[in-house]
């Protein structure tokens, strides 16, 4: 996984990893969630990938647009 840049300095996101049709987000509590083209959908996943790469805005986007709409929680 790639460490999240956290350019705002107060993100709840620790790391992330992406693939062709998914992104895995690891939050500061070390819980990992899989988001993919099935859930929450391609548009959201692609936006999340861009924000993750940028290192800014991903937690806000998840809180405002995705919330609990993840494909699955990873153990």
N, C-alpha and C positions, 0 to 999 in steps of 0.2 A: 504494500500500500504506500501511497505517497502522502507525506505529511502535508496537511492543509496549511497554506501560507498565513492565513489569518491576518490579513493586512489591516483590518479594523481593530485588531487586538483584543476583541472580546467575544469571539465566536465559540459556540458550543460544539464545533466540529474539530476533530483531532486529525483524521486522515481520510483518504478516499482512494478508490480504484475504479477504473472504468474499462468497458469492453465495447464491442460493436453495438449491443442493444441494451446495455445496463450500466448502472453506477452503484457501487457499494459505498456507503457513507458510515464512517466510524465516528461516533460522537465522543465528547470529552469523558463520558462515563464508561467508555470503551464498548458500548453496545453497538453492534453493526446491523445495518439494514440494507436490503437489496431493493432497488427501484429499477424497473425494466419497462420495455415497450408495452407489456401487458398491463402493468399497474405501476405507476400512475399514467403511463402512456409515453409515446415517442416525444411529443412536444416538450413535456416537463423534463424528461430524462436528458434530452439534448441541451436544454437550458441549464440544468443542474451541472452537466459536464463542463459547459463554458464557464460557469461561476466557480466551479472547483478549480479549474485551470487558472483562472484569474486570481483566486485566493481571497475573494471578497464577495459577500452577499449570499452565499449558499445557505446558511442557517436561516436568514431572513426569508429567502425564497421558500424553503421547506416549510417554515412556520406559516407563511401567508398563503401558499398555494397547494401544498402537498399534504401536510399534517400527517395523519395516520394512514394515508393512501399509499403504503409501501407494499411490495410484492410479498416479502417475508422478512422476518427477523432472523438473523444468523446467530448460531451459537458458537 
